[in-house]
């Protein structure tokens, strides 16, 4: 048996050695923030059943919504001005 086992020896699989080439600092910060937030949420959930978002987050959401609304209004105004200019140019071109 000893002779036959040496002939049919199976090799162990190669180790997988992954080394990332690039370091994404932003991704690391986001993942760390998510982990911290999950831990805080779990501990807060244990302490009380009712949770309220921190005021900072609600302020950020309100600020974002106000900014998006402002951008939408500016885009609409810009579109109206461009259309008015095009109508004026076409009118002047056809008049001549």
Long-range contacts (C-beta under 8 A, 24 or more apart in sequence): none
